[in-house]
Every structure is written in structure tokens, then in C-alpha cells.
Amino acid sequence: MIEDDITRQTELVMQSIKAILEEAGTSFDRVVKTTVFLADRNDFAGMNKVFGQYFPKDPPARSTIEARLMIDARVEIELIALA
């Protein structure tokens, strides 16, 4: 885990999600809903900058929640995608 760098942590999360989507035979284009959990809502801008790079047009529905996360992570993202 990279401490205190929300953009790098978000990038790592999104790269992991990309690999999972590809393994399932789908992609970010087929994502219909995301939920972003942030340890600190002040990290929203940094997370959103990276998040937006993966959804440059027609982003999916999104909820963003401030929450205490496991293993001192700053961001966690879950999503629903069509197969």
C-alpha cells in the first residue's frame, strides 16, 4: 500500500479492476454502477481525477462514501459490469 497518495492508490485499484474485468471478458465500457469508498472525503478530487481517466465519456452511475477502510487503504472501489 502506498501511503498518503490518493492518486497512486486509485491508479492501483483501477489497474486491478481492469485486470479483473478483462479476465471476465468485459471492460470499463460495460460498467453500469460503481461505489467508491474513501477514508477521507478530502481525497475526492484526487480520486476523481484518476477515476475519470478510466471513464472519459458516459461514466457509470456512482456513489461515493466516506468510510473506515481495511488495511489503512485510502480508497476502495466496487462495481457492477455487464458480461
C-alpha positions, 0 to 999 in steps of 0.5 A: 500500500502506498501511503498518503497518495490518493492518486497512486492508490486509485491508479492501483485499484483501477489497474486491478479492476481492469485486470479483473474485468478483462479476465471476465471478458468485459471492460470499463465500457460495460460498467453500469454502477460503481461505489467508491469508498474513501477514508477521507472525503478530502481525497475526492478530487484526487480520486476523481481525477484518476477515476475519470481517466478510466471513464472519459465519456458516459461514466457509470452511475456512482456513489461515493462514501466516506468510510473506515477502510481495511488495511489503512487503504485510502480508497476502495472501489466496487462495481457492477459490469455487464458480461 
